[in-house]
Amino acid sequence: MVRQIALLALALLPVSLGQVTEGFESGWDQTAWPTYAADCSQGGKVTLDTSTAYSGKNSMRVDGAGGYCGHIFFGTTKVPAGDVYVRAYIKASKALTDSHVSFITMPDSAQGAKKHLRIGGQSKIMMYNRESDDATLPDLSPQGIAASTPLPTGAWKCFEYHLGTDGTIETWLNGTAIAGLTVKPGVPNSNGAQWQRSTYKPKITSINFGWESYGGDTNTFWYDDIVISSTRVGCA
């Protein structure tokens, strides 16, 4: 009876409160999680990997080639209508370099057609990039770089972020907030001047995990235990 009540309560939740949870233990459902490669795709590859996982036995592996057309992602269009919280366990084979790369990309109607909100790296640290005006969060000054953090390699890391309807962006690595990857309306951010030069409220239409390089960098990333929700789920 308790289980039936719980299932009924879940069924009655508004769509905006729905939650996507995927650990790929039943394989890769390419209808629910199709590949994504805007404009072109040459050399990148997405596969189901049965040799490594954060939990269970499966994860998604992305072998990203160098250059923009070497990009490849997999993702979902099941995005909450309001605030968006994403949690993914990520493992990278190579450290971020000085070159600009992305490992999450999200088509963003707030920026216009075919423009993306990206999460990736440059100057050896993680950062956000707004495609429409190439703004970065944090600013890539010495102080801004120090306010972010590298993405460790060779081990699974819990990566979380929040996109608020008011323009809030919050980011956590292994449960710890990253100051340089946080911005909130009305709260001054000395390392976010470039980002805050316009009033920006992301409105993403899909979330895609993979690799995109704007130079010659290549990398292999693994993704597991992805959750997309209207509330934060944490690393538990």
C-alpha positions in Angstrom: 0.0 0.0 0.0 2.8 2.5 0.9 4.5 1.7 -2.4 1.3 2.3 -4.3 0.8 5.6 -2.6 4.3 6.7 -3.4 3.9 5.7 -7.1 0.6 7.6 -7.2 2.3 10.7 -5.7 5.0 10.6 -8.3 2.5 10.2 -11.1 0.7 13.3 -9.9 3.8 15.5 -9.9 3.7 18.4 -12.5 5.8 17.8 -15.6 8.1 20.6 -14.6 9.1 18.6 -11.5 9.9 15.5 -13.5 13.3 13.9 -13.1 15.5 12.2 -15.7 17.8 9.5 -14.1 20.0 7.4 -16.3 22.9 5.0 -15.3 22.9 3.1 -18.7 22.6 -0.3 -16.9 20.1 -1.4 -19.5 22.3 -0.2 -22.3 22.3 2.9 -24.5 18.8 3.9 -25.6 19.7 5.9 -28.7 16.1 7.2 -29.0 16.1 8.7 -25.5 19.8 9.7 -25.7 20.6 10.4 -29.3 24.0 11.8 -30.5 24.3 15.5 -31.1 26.7 17.3 -33.4 25.8 20.7 -34.7 26.8 21.6 -38.2 29.3 18.8 -38.8 30.9 15.7 -37.3 34.2 14.2 -38.3 36.1 11.7 -36.1 34.3 11.9 -32.7 32.6 8.7 -31.4 30.1 7.8 -28.7 29.9 4.3 -27.3 28.5 2.3 -24.4 31.5 1.2 -22.3 31.2 -1.9 -20.2 34.7 -1.8 -18.8 34.3 1.2 -16.4 31.5 2.8 -14.5 30.9 5.0 -11.5 28.2 2.5 -10.4 27.0 -0.7 -11.9 28.8 -2.0 -15.0 28.1 0.6 -17.8 28.9 4.1 -18.7 28.9 6.3 -21.8 32.3 6.9 -23.5 33.0 9.9 -25.7 36.2 9.9 -27.8 36.5 13.5 -29.0 38.6 14.4 -32.0 40.5 17.7 -32.5 38.9 20.7 -34.2 35.3 21.9 -34.2 34.0 19.2 -36.5 35.6 16.5 -34.3 32.9 17.2 -31.8 30.3 14.7 -30.7 27.8 14.6 -27.9 24.9 12.5 -26.6 22.0 14.0 -24.8 18.3 14.5 -24.0 15.6 17.1 -24.7 13.8 16.2 -21.4 14.6 19.5 -19.7 12.5 20.9 -16.8 10.5 24.0 -17.7 11.8 26.0 -14.8 15.0 25.8 -12.9 17.4 23.1 -14.1 19.7 21.0 -12.0 22.1 18.6 -13.5 24.3 16.0 -11.8 26.7 13.7 -13.7 29.6 11.6 -12.7 32.4 12.4 -15.1 35.9 10.9 -15.8 38.4 12.6 -18.1 41.5 11.0 -19.5 43.4 14.2 -20.1 43.7 17.4 -18.2 42.2 20.6 -19.6 44.8 22.8 -21.4 45.0 26.5 -22.3 42.9 25.7 -25.4 39.1 26.3 -25.4 37.0 23.1 -25.2 33.5 22.0 -24.1 32.3 18.8 -22.4 28.6 19.9 -22.0 26.7 21.9 -24.6 23.1 23.1 -24.5 21.2 24.8 -27.3 19.9 28.0 -25.7 17.0 29.9 -27.2 17.7 32.9 -25.0 20.8 33.5 -27.2 19.1 33.0 -30.5 18.9 30.3 -33.1 21.8 27.7 -33.2 23.5 29.3 -30.2 24.7 27.3 -27.2 25.5 27.6 -23.5 28.7 25.6 -23.0 30.5 24.1 -20.1 34.1 23.3 -20.7 37.6 24.6 -20.1 40.2 27.1 -21.0 43.4 28.3 -19.3 43.5 24.8 -17.6 40.3 25.5 -15.6 36.6 24.8 -16.0 34.4 27.6 -17.3 31.1 28.5 -19.0 31.0 30.0 -22.4 28.1 31.9 -24.0 28.3 31.4 -27.7 26.4 34.5 -28.8 29.0 37.0 -27.5 31.8 34.6 -26.5 31.6 35.7 -22.8 33.2 33.4 -20.3 32.5 32.7 -16.6 34.8 33.4 -14.9 36.7 36.2 -16.6 40.0 34.6 -17.8 42.1 37.0 -15.8 44.6 35.7 -13.2 42.0 36.3 -10.5 39.2 34.7 -12.4 41.3 31.6 -13.3 42.1 31.3 -9.6 38.4 31.4 -8.7 37.7 28.2 -10.7 39.4 24.8 -10.6 40.8 22.2 -13.0 38.9 19.0 -13.7 40.9 16.2 -12.2 41.7 13.2 -14.5 41.6 9.5 -14.2 38.9 9.1 -11.6 35.1 9.7 -11.4 34.1 13.1 -10.2 30.6 14.4 -9.2 29.8 17.4 -11.3 26.7 19.5 -10.7 25.3 22.7 -12.0 22.1 24.8 -11.6 20.6 27.1 -14.2 18.0 29.4 -12.7 15.1 31.1 -14.4 16.4 34.4 -13.0 19.8 34.0 -14.5 21.5 32.3 -11.6 24.3 29.8 -12.3 25.7 27.6 -9.6 28.3 24.8 -10.0 29.7 22.2 -7.7 32.5 19.6 -7.9 32.3 16.7 -5.5 29.7 18.7 -3.5 31.9 21.8 -3.1 30.7 25.1 -4.7 33.0 26.7 -7.2 33.0 30.5 -6.7 34.3 31.3 -10.1 31.4 29.3 -11.7 28.7 31.0 -9.7 26.7 34.1 -10.6 23.5 35.5 -9.2 21.4 38.5 -10.2 22.1 41.5 -7.9 25.1 39.9 -6.3 28.4 41.4 -7.5 30.9 38.9 -8.9 34.4 40.5 -9.3 35.4 37.7 -11.6 32.2 37.7 -13.7 32.2 41.2 -15.3 32.2 39.8 -18.8 29.3 37.5 -18.1 27.3 40.1 -16.3 27.7 42.8 -19.0 24.2 41.7 -20.3 21.0 40.5 -18.5 21.1 36.9 -19.4 18.6 34.1 -18.4 19.4 30.8 -20.0 16.6 28.9 -21.7 18.0 25.6 -22.8 16.2 23.1 -25.0 18.5 20.1 -24.5 21.5 18.9 -22.5 24.4 17.1 -24.3 27.4 15.5 -22.9 30.6 14.9 -24.9 33.5 16.8 -26.4 34.1 19.9 -28.5 37.5 21.4 -29.3 38.1 24.7 -31.0 41.8 23.8 -31.6 43.6 20.6 -31.8 42.9 19.1 -28.4 41.5 15.6 -28.2 40.2 13.8 -25.1 38.2 10.8 -23.9 35.4 11.4 -21.4 33.1 9.0 -19.6 29.7 9.9 -18.1 27.5 7.9 -15.7 24.6 8.3 -13.3 23.2 11.4 -14.9 20.3 13.2 -13.2 18.4 16.1 -14.7 15.8 17.6 -12.3 14.0 20.8 -11.1 15.7 20.4 -7.7 19.3 19.6 -6.6 19.9 15.9 -6.0 23.5 16.1 -4.8 26.3 13.5 -5.0 24.7 10.8 -2.8 
